[in-house]
Amino acid sequence: MTVLRAGLLGVGMMGRHHARVLREVDGVELVAIADPGGDPHGVAGGLGILPDIDALIDAGIDIAVVAVPTRFHEEAALKLAAAGVHTLVEKPIAHSLDAGQRMVEAFAAAGLVGAVGHIERFNPALQELRRRLEADDLGEVYQIATRRQGPFPSRIADVGVAKDLASHDIDLTAWVAQSDYRLVFAQTTFQSGREHEDMIAITGRLECGAIVNHLVNWLSPMKERVTVVTGEKGAFVADTATGDLTFFANGTIPLEWESVSSFRGVSEGDVTRYAFAKREPLRVELEAFRDAVLGEDSDVVTMVQGQRTLAVVEAALESARTGSPRTL
């Protein structure tokens, strides 16, 4: 197997996990780490810490993972593209649509793999959900609703909850449904004293006709990571915190209790909780990136897809500012 020489930019809260998993992925050798802030989590081992992206490129790498704050993504990615290095940038792709588009164009022009780290796509519950939707286990999809709520994370300072968390739900929704967003309307609130929003509620519609709803915040004392896909034959509930997938089937037994059956469109049927292999999402994501670089079939999140997700996020934020729905 070809061994790809990997470099990692940033070893903060997310980068430290990349350092661990890059060392475990077959066909990849982590050969260099750079972070101007040093090594706060002690993950460099014998590699030492390089000062910047230029030093990382000089180490002679084939692929790179960029896990620095969002505002630094563009500069690092454009330098990596110019140096001929295939790159995975943590989500969101960039701090602005203009910056993201420059990244998309740079990697396309260089013929390189440019990927974005939307890790939820690789959650075992959502991978299994996608497989079952493709097998037509649900029939027509009517609605996809997500809830991503929890306490405020001290690790985030340069973006709001929409770009940091809602981007997960927007990407996974379009991927699960295999359909882009057509329309979004959103509302936000600012309670933490920061310039960025810490709660957003988004509703909209996909090109396939399915309704979408996303509730996302940093203001909840309980942590929740749930995706509900309702359709013709029932509803799938994916808990991405535990990796569990449950199917609530529409009932086939006629209801005899008139006061109940009179207001129900469907009846309650069997409930099935599936058993399946649960691999670490970050490992699956980095294996997909490796395979894409090697020219193999891969469901890696491309920069084009990452840019599309950012466009939906920006449309939602604009909707919240203006009070009007936005068409994509």
KOLVEXNU-157479 format. One record per residue (C-alpha): x, y, z; residue number from 1; residue in three letters; chain. Coordinates in Angstrom, 2 decimals. Example, Ala and Ser with C-alpha at 12.3 -4.5 7.8 and 13.67 -1.06 7.14 Angstrom:
BEGIN
<r <12.30 -4.50 7.80> 1 "ALA" "A"> <r <13.67 -1.06 7.14> 2 "SER" "A"> 
***
This chain:
BEGIN
<r <0.00 0.00 0.00> 1 "MET" "A"> <r <1.15 3.52 -0.79> 2 "THR" "A"> <r <2.02 5.34 2.44> 3 "VAL" "A"> <r <0.91 8.96 2.48> 4 "LEU" "A"> <r <3.04 11.42 4.45> 5 "ARG" "A"> <r <0.61 13.47 6.56> 6 "ALA" "A"> <r <0.98 16.86 8.18> 7 "GLY" "A"> <r <-1.32 18.33 10.83> 8 "LEU" "A"> <r <-1.86 22.05 11.38> 9 "LEU" "A"> <r <-3.35 22.71 14.80> 10 "GLY" "A"> <r <-3.40 20.44 17.85> 11 "VAL" "A"> <r <-6.13 22.09 19.91> 12 "GLY" "A"> <r <-9.37 20.43 21.02> 13 "MET" "A"> <r <-10.04 18.86 17.61> 14 "MET" "A"> <r <-6.50 18.63 16.30> 15 "GLY" "A"> <r <-5.39 16.40 19.18> 16 "ARG" "A"> <r <-7.89 13.76 18.03> 17 "HIS" "A"> <r <-6.63 14.03 14.45> 18 "HIS" "A"> <r <-3.10 13.43 15.76> 19 "ALA" "A"> <r <-4.19 10.21 17.45> 20 "ARG" "A"> <r <-6.27 8.84 14.58> 21 "VAL" "A"> <r <-3.79 9.77 11.83> 22 "LEU" "A"> <r <-1.32 7.51 13.62> 23 "ARG" "A"> <r <-3.82 4.64 13.47> 24 "GLU" "A"> <r <-5.00 4.82 9.85> 25 "VAL" "A"> <r <-3.42 2.26 7.51> 26 "ASP" "A"> <r <-1.50 3.80 4.63> 27 "GLY" "A"> <r <-0.92 7.09 6.45> 28 "VAL" "A"> <r <2.15 8.23 8.39> 29 "GLU" "A"> <r <1.95 11.37 10.51> 30 "LEU" "A"> <r <5.34 12.99 9.87> 31 "VAL" "A"> <r <4.90 16.63 10.94> 32 "ALA" "A"> <r <2.79 18.80 13.24> 33 "ILE" "A"> <r <2.61 22.59 13.29> 34 "ALA" "A"> <r <0.91 24.89 15.76> 35 "ASP" "A"> <r <2.05 28.41 16.67> 36 "PRO" "A"> <r <0.44 27.88 20.07> 37 "GLY" "A"> <r <2.58 24.89 20.95> 38 "GLY" "A"> <r <1.32 21.49 22.09> 39 "ASP" "A"> <r <-1.20 22.07 24.94> 40 "PRO" "A"> <r <-2.41 18.46 24.98> 41 "HIS" "A"> <r <0.98 16.77 24.58> 42 "GLY" "A"> <r <0.16 14.85 21.41> 43 "VAL" "A"> <r <3.24 15.55 19.29> 44 "ALA" "A"> <r <5.32 12.76 20.76> 45 "GLY" "A"> <r <8.74 12.62 19.13> 46 "GLY" "A"> <r <7.78 14.87 16.23> 47 "LEU" "A"> <r <8.14 18.18 17.96> 48 "GLY" "A"> <r <6.05 21.20 17.00> 49 "ILE" "A"> <r <6.74 23.27 13.88> 50 "LEU" "A"> <r <5.96 27.01 14.01> 51 "PRO" "A"> <r <3.67 27.50 11.00> 52 "ASP" "A"> <r <2.14 26.22 7.77> 53 "ILE" "A"> <r <5.26 27.01 5.74> 54 "ASP" "A"> <r <7.39 24.77 7.95> 55 "ALA" "A"> <r <4.76 22.04 7.68> 56 "LEU" "A"> <r <4.89 22.16 3.88> 57 "ILE" "A"> <r <8.69 22.11 3.96> 58 "ASP" "A"> <r <8.50 18.77 5.81> 59 "ALA" "A"> <r <7.55 17.14 2.49> 60 "GLY" "A"> <r <3.96 16.05 3.07> 61 "ILE" "A"> <r <1.47 14.45 0.68> 62 "ASP" "A"> <r <-1.70 15.24 2.65> 63 "ILE" "A"> <r <-2.63 17.70 5.38> 64 "ALA" "A"> <r <-5.33 18.21 7.98> 65 "VAL" "A"> <r <-6.10 21.81 8.95> 66 "VAL" "A"> <r <-7.60 22.09 12.45> 67 "ALA" "A"> <r <-7.03 25.73 13.33> 68 "VAL" "A"> <r <-9.67 28.44 13.99> 69 "PRO" "A"> <r <-11.94 29.10 11.01> 70 "THR" "A"> <r <-10.52 32.52 10.18> 71 "ARG" "A"> <r <-7.14 30.89 9.37> 72 "PHE" "A"> <r <-8.51 28.20 7.03> 73 "HIS" "A"> <r <-8.21 30.13 3.79> 74 "GLU" "A"> <r <-4.58 31.19 4.17> 75 "GLU" "A"> <r <-3.44 27.70 5.13> 76 "ALA" "A"> <r <-5.49 25.95 2.46> 77 "ALA" "A"> <r <-4.32 28.20 -0.37> 78 "LEU" "A"> <r <-0.68 27.63 0.59> 79 "LYS" "A"> <r <-1.24 23.88 0.71> 80 "LEU" "A"> <r <-2.96 23.93 -2.70> 81 "ALA" "A"> <r <-0.06 25.90 -4.18> 82 "ALA" "A"> <r <2.34 23.31 -2.76> 83 "ALA" "A"> <r <0.40 20.39 -4.27> 84 "GLY" "A"> <r <-0.84 18.97 -0.96> 85 "VAL" "A"> <r <-4.22 17.22 -0.71> 86 "HIS" "A"> <r <-6.03 18.80 2.23> 87 "THR" "A"> <r <-8.87 18.19 4.67> 88 "LEU" "A"> <r <-10.02 21.38 6.42> 89 "VAL" "A"> <r <-12.12 21.18 9.55> 90 "GLU" "A"> <r <-15.65 22.56 9.18> 91 "LYS" "A"> <r <-16.86 25.09 8.33> 92 "PRO" "A"> <r <-14.86 25.40 5.13> 93 "ILE" "A"> <r <-14.08 29.09 5.73> 94 "ALA" "A"> <r <-15.16 32.25 7.51> 95 "HIS" "A"> <r <-16.92 33.62 4.42> 96 "SER" "A"> <r <-18.38 32.43 1.13> 97 "LEU" "A"> <r <-15.77 34.41 -0.84> 98 "ASP" "A"> <r <-12.95 32.72 1.06> 99 "ALA" "A"> <r <-14.54 29.31 0.63> 100 "GLY" "A"> <r <-14.93 29.84 -3.10> 101 "GLN" "A"> <r <-11.27 30.75 -3.46> 102 "ARG" "A"> <r <-10.40 27.49 -1.72> 103 "MET" "A"> <r <-12.72 25.48 -3.96> 104 "VAL" "A"> <r <-11.20 27.00 -7.08> 105 "GLU" "A"> <r <-7.59 26.60 -5.91> 106 "ALA" "A"> <r <-7.92 22.86 -5.27> 107 "PHE" "A"> <r <-9.88 22.28 -8.47> 108 "ALA" "A"> <r <-7.29 24.14 -10.55> 109 "ALA" "A"> <r <-4.47 22.13 -8.95> 110 "ALA" "A"> <r <-6.26 18.80 -9.45> 111 "GLY" "A"> <r <-6.07 18.08 -5.73> 112 "LEU" "A"> <r <-8.49 16.54 -3.25> 113 "VAL" "A"> <r <-9.95 19.27 -1.07> 114 "GLY" "A"> <r <-12.19 17.99 1.72> 115 "ALA" "A"> <r <-14.09 19.43 4.68> 116 "VAL" "A"> <r <-14.35 17.75 8.07> 117 "GLY" "A"> <r <-18.10 17.39 8.52> 118 "HIS" "A"> <r <-17.64 14.42 10.84> 119 "ILE" "A"> <r <-21.31 13.76 11.61> 120 "GLU" "A"> <r <-21.73 12.32 8.13> 121 "ARG" "A"> <r <-19.54 9.45 9.31> 122 "PHE" "A"> <r <-21.47 8.74 12.51> 123 "ASN" "A"> <r <-22.48 5.05 12.48> 124 "PRO" "A"> <r <-26.15 5.85 13.17> 125 "ALA" "A"> <r <-26.35 8.19 10.17> 126 "LEU" "A"> <r <-24.36 5.85 7.94> 127 "GLN" "A"> <r <-26.84 3.07 8.74> 128 "GLU" "A"> <r <-29.77 5.48 8.25> 129 "LEU" "A"> <r <-28.47 6.48 4.84> 130 "ARG" "A"> <r <-28.12 2.82 3.82> 131 "ARG" "A"> <r <-31.70 2.08 4.89> 132 "ARG" "A"> <r <-33.09 5.10 3.06> 133 "LEU" "A"> <r <-31.28 3.99 -0.09> 134 "GLU" "A"> <r <-32.89 0.55 0.36> 135 "ALA" "A"> <r <-36.30 2.30 0.42> 136 "ASP" "A"> <r <-37.05 1.16 3.98> 137 "ASP" "A"> <r <-38.85 4.47 4.64> 138 "LEU" "A"> <r <-40.35 5.26 1.24> 139 "GLY" "A"> <r <-40.86 8.94 0.48> 140 "GLU" "A"> <r <-39.18 11.28 2.97> 141 "VAL" "A"> <r <-41.56 13.89 4.39> 142 "TYR" "A"> <r <-39.45 15.65 7.01> 143 "GLN" "A"> <r <-35.96 15.73 8.53> 144 "ILE" "A"> <r <-35.73 17.34 11.97> 145 "ALA" "A"> <r <-32.58 17.71 14.05> 146 "THR" "A"> <r <-31.90 18.82 17.61> 147 "ARG" "A"> <r <-28.35 19.74 18.61> 148 "ARG" "A"> <r <-28.32 21.36 22.03> 149 "GLN" "A"> <r <-25.94 21.59 24.95> 150 "GLY" "A"> <r <-23.84 23.81 27.24> 151 "PRO" "A"> <r <-21.62 26.59 25.93> 152 "PHE" "A"> <r <-18.23 25.28 24.65> 153 "PRO" "A"> <r <-15.23 27.34 25.75> 154 "SER" "A"> <r <-13.29 26.07 22.71> 155 "ARG" "A"> <r <-15.20 28.26 20.23> 156 "ILE" "A"> <r <-14.51 31.98 19.95> 157 "ALA" "A"> <r <-14.55 33.05 16.31> 158 "ASP" "A"> <r <-17.94 31.82 15.02> 159 "VAL" "A"> <r <-21.49 31.42 16.29> 160 "GLY" "A"> <r <-23.55 28.33 16.86> 161 "VAL" "A"> <r <-24.81 28.34 13.25> 162 "ALA" "A"> <r <-21.39 27.87 11.64> 163 "LYS" "A"> <r <-20.00 25.67 14.41> 164 "ASP" "A"> <r <-22.95 23.33 15.02> 165 "LEU" "A"> <r <-25.83 23.95 12.60> 166 "ALA" "A"> <r <-23.39 23.30 9.74> 167 "SER" "A"> <r <-23.30 19.67 10.95> 168 "HIS" "A"> <r <-27.06 19.32 10.66> 169 "ASP" "A"> <r <-27.28 21.06 7.30> 170 "ILE" "A"> <r <-24.59 18.83 5.80> 171 "ASP" "A"> <r <-25.96 15.58 7.21> 172 "LEU" "A"> <r <-29.52 16.47 6.16> 173 "THR" "A"> <r <-28.59 17.16 2.54> 174 "ALA" "A"> <r <-26.42 14.02 2.52> 175 "TRP" "A"> <r <-29.01 11.71 4.09> 176 "VAL" "A"> <r <-31.73 12.97 1.76> 177 "ALA" "A"> <r <-29.40 13.32 -1.24> 178 "GLN" "A"> <r <-31.05 16.66 -1.92> 179 "SER" "A"> <r <-29.92 20.28 -1.67> 180 "ASP" "A"> <r <-31.70 23.03 0.25> 181 "TYR" "A"> <r <-34.24 25.14 -1.63> 182 "ARG" "A"> <r <-35.47 27.56 1.05> 183 "LEU" "A"> <r <-34.59 28.51 4.65> 184 "VAL" "A"> <r <-36.06 30.76 7.33> 185 "PHE" "A"> <r <-34.34 31.26 10.68> 186 "ALA" "A"> <r <-34.43 33.05 14.00> 187 "GLN" "A"> <r <-31.52 33.64 16.37> 188 "THR" "A"> <r <-30.88 34.93 19.87> 189 "THR" "A"> <r <-27.82 36.36 21.60> 190 "PHE" "A"> <r <-27.64 35.60 25.32> 191 "GLN" "A"> <r <-23.96 35.05 26.12> 192 "SER" "A"> <r <-22.72 38.60 25.53> 193 "GLY" "A"> <r <-20.79 37.66 22.38> 194 "ARG" "A"> <r <-21.11 39.16 18.91> 195 "GLU" "A"> <r <-22.15 35.77 17.53> 196 "HIS" "A"> <r <-25.49 34.01 17.97> 197 "GLU" "A"> <r <-25.74 31.21 20.52> 198 "ASP" "A"> <r <-29.15 29.86 19.49> 199 "MET" "A"> <r <-30.73 29.36 16.08> 200 "ILE" "A"> <r <-33.95 27.77 14.87> 201 "ALA" "A"> <r <-34.06 26.97 11.16> 202 "ILE" "A"> <r <-36.93 25.71 9.05> 203 "THR" "A"> <r <-36.90 25.13 5.34> 204 "GLY" "A"> <r <-37.45 22.82 2.42> 205 "ARG" "A"> <r <-35.20 20.63 0.30> 206 "LEU" "A"> <r <-35.29 20.35 -3.48> 207 "GLU" "A"> <r <-36.88 16.90 -3.07> 208 "CYS" "A"> <r <-39.80 18.54 -1.24> 209 "GLY" "A"> <r <-38.98 17.36 2.28> 210 "ALA" "A"> <r <-39.47 19.83 5.14> 211 "ILE" "A"> <r <-36.45 20.46 7.40> 212 "VAL" "A"> <r <-36.22 21.78 10.95> 213 "ASN" "A"> <r <-33.05 22.41 12.97> 214 "HIS" "A"> <r <-32.93 23.47 16.64> 215 "LEU" "A"> <r <-29.38 24.35 17.64> 216 "VAL" "A"> <r <-28.04 26.10 20.73> 217 "ASN" "A"> <r <-25.31 26.52 23.32> 218 "TRP" "A"> <r <-27.81 27.46 26.02> 219 "LEU" "A"> <r <-29.14 24.09 27.13> 220 "SER" "A"> <r <-28.05 22.31 30.34> 221 "PRO" "A"> <r <-28.64 18.92 28.69> 222 "MET" "A"> <r <-26.79 17.57 25.67> 223 "LYS" "A"> <r <-28.86 16.35 22.75> 224 "GLU" "A"> <r <-27.83 15.09 19.31> 225 "ARG" "A"> <r <-30.89 13.71 17.52> 226 "VAL" "A"> <r <-31.95 13.36 13.89> 227 "THR" "A"> <r <-35.53 12.30 13.07> 228 "VAL" "A"> <r <-36.47 11.34 9.51> 229 "VAL" "A"> <r <-40.22 10.91 9.01> 230 "THR" "A"> <r <-41.59 9.36 5.87> 231 "GLY" "A"> <r <-44.12 7.18 4.13> 232 "GLU" "A"> <r <-43.54 4.03 6.20> 233 "LYS" "A"> <r <-42.68 5.47 9.61> 234 "GLY" "A"> <r <-39.82 7.36 11.22> 235 "ALA" "A"> <r <-36.11 6.79 11.87> 236 "PHE" "A"> <r <-34.58 8.29 15.00> 237 "VAL" "A"> <r <-30.77 8.54 15.00> 238 "ALA" "A"> <r <-29.01 9.45 18.25> 239 "ASP" "A"> <r <-25.57 10.54 17.12> 240 "THR" "A"> <r <-24.33 10.92 20.70> 241 "ALA" "A"> <r <-24.66 7.15 21.22> 242 "THR" "A"> <r <-24.60 5.98 17.59> 243 "GLY" "A"> <r <-28.03 4.31 17.96> 244 "ASP" "A"> <r <-30.68 4.03 15.25> 245 "LEU" "A"> <r <-34.32 3.17 15.93> 246 "THR" "A"> <r <-37.20 2.70 13.49> 247 "PHE" "A"> <r <-40.80 3.45 14.45> 248 "PHE" "A"> <r <-42.97 1.73 11.86> 249 "ALA" "A"> <r <-46.44 2.82 10.90> 250 "ASN" "A"> <r <-48.98 0.35 12.28> 251 "GLY" "A"> <r <-50.77 -2.20 10.15> 252 "THR" "A"> <r <-53.35 -3.17 12.78> 253 "ILE" "A"> <r <-56.57 -1.12 12.54> 254 "PRO" "A"> <r <-57.31 0.99 15.62> 255 "LEU" "A"> <r <-60.55 0.11 17.39> 256 "GLU" "A"> <r <-60.53 2.95 19.91> 257 "TRP" "A"> <r <-62.59 5.53 18.05> 258 "GLU" "A"> <r <-61.55 8.55 20.14> 259 "SER" "A"> <r <-57.90 7.81 19.33> 260 "VAL" "A"> <r <-58.18 6.73 15.72> 261 "SER" "A"> <r <-60.26 9.75 14.78> 262 "SER" "A"> <r <-57.33 12.17 15.00> 263 "PHE" "A"> <r <-54.42 10.00 13.93> 264 "ARG" "A"> <r <-53.13 9.89 10.38> 265 "GLY" "A"> <r <-51.14 6.75 11.12> 266 "VAL" "A"> <r <-51.14 4.21 13.93> 267 "SER" "A"> <r <-48.25 3.01 16.07> 268 "GLU" "A"> <r <-46.50 -0.07 14.75> 269 "GLY" "A"> <r <-43.41 -2.05 15.68> 270 "ASP" "A"> <r <-40.34 -0.34 17.11> 271 "VAL" "A"> <r <-36.95 -1.71 16.04> 272 "THR" "A"> <r <-33.57 -0.74 17.43> 273 "ARG" "A"> <r <-30.88 -1.86 15.03> 274 "TYR" "A"> <r <-27.60 -3.58 15.85> 275 "ALA" "A"> <r <-24.64 -2.71 13.61> 276 "PHE" "A"> <r <-20.92 -2.06 13.79> 277 "ALA" "A"> <r <-20.04 1.28 15.39> 278 "LYS" "A"> <r <-16.66 2.58 14.25> 279 "ARG" "A"> <r <-15.19 5.87 15.40> 280 "GLU" "A"> <r <-16.50 8.58 13.01> 281 "PRO" "A"> <r <-13.16 10.43 12.82> 282 "LEU" "A"> <r <-11.37 7.27 11.75> 283 "ARG" "A"> <r <-13.98 6.57 9.05> 284 "VAL" "A"> <r <-13.69 10.18 7.86> 285 "GLU" "A"> <r <-9.90 10.09 7.59> 286 "LEU" "A"> <r <-10.04 6.73 5.81> 287 "GLU" "A"> <r <-12.45 8.28 3.30> 288 "ALA" "A"> <r <-10.02 11.17 2.80> 289 "PHE" "A"> <r <-7.14 8.72 2.28> 290 "ARG" "A"> <r <-9.17 6.73 -0.25> 291 "ASP" "A"> <r <-10.10 9.88 -2.18> 292 "ALA" "A"> <r <-6.44 10.88 -2.40> 293 "VAL" "A"> <r <-5.57 7.39 -3.67> 294 "LEU" "A"> <r <-8.24 7.68 -6.37> 295 "GLY" "A"> <r <-10.58 5.11 -4.84> 296 "GLU" "A"> <r <-14.34 5.37 -4.39> 297 "ASP" "A"> <r <-14.98 7.56 -1.37> 298 "SER" "A"> <r <-17.82 9.53 0.21> 299 "ASP" "A"> <r <-15.50 12.25 1.47> 300 "VAL" "A"> <r <-17.10 15.67 1.99> 301 "VAL" "A"> <r <-15.74 17.75 -0.89> 302 "THR" "A"> <r <-14.98 21.44 -0.67> 303 "MET" "A"> <r <-17.80 22.05 -3.14> 304 "VAL" "A"> <r <-20.18 20.37 -0.70> 305 "GLN" "A"> <r <-18.65 22.23 2.23> 306 "GLY" "A"> <r <-19.14 25.51 0.36> 307 "GLN" "A"> <r <-22.76 24.61 -0.33> 308 "ARG" "A"> <r <-23.31 23.96 3.38> 309 "THR" "A"> <r <-21.77 27.32 4.26> 310 "LEU" "A"> <r <-24.09 28.99 1.74> 311 "ALA" "A"> <r <-27.11 27.52 3.55> 312 "VAL" "A"> <r <-25.75 28.68 6.92> 313 "VAL" "A"> <r <-25.18 32.20 5.59> 314 "GLU" "A"> <r <-28.67 32.24 4.09> 315 "ALA" "A"> <r <-30.12 31.22 7.46> 316 "ALA" "A"> <r <-28.20 33.97 9.26> 317 "LEU" "A"> <r <-29.32 36.53 6.67> 318 "GLU" "A"> <r <-32.90 35.34 7.13> 319 "SER" "A"> <r <-32.59 35.84 10.88> 320 "ALA" "A"> <r <-31.24 39.38 10.36> 321 "ARG" "A"> <r <-33.95 40.41 7.89> 322 "THR" "A"> <r <-36.90 38.41 9.16> 323 "GLY" "A"> <r <-37.52 37.03 5.66> 324 "SER" "A"> <r <-37.05 33.57 4.14> 325 "PRO" "A"> <r <-34.12 33.10 1.79> 326 "ARG" "A"> <r <-34.13 31.10 -1.43> 327 "THR" "A"> <r <-30.97 29.22 -2.41> 328 "LEU" "A"> 
***
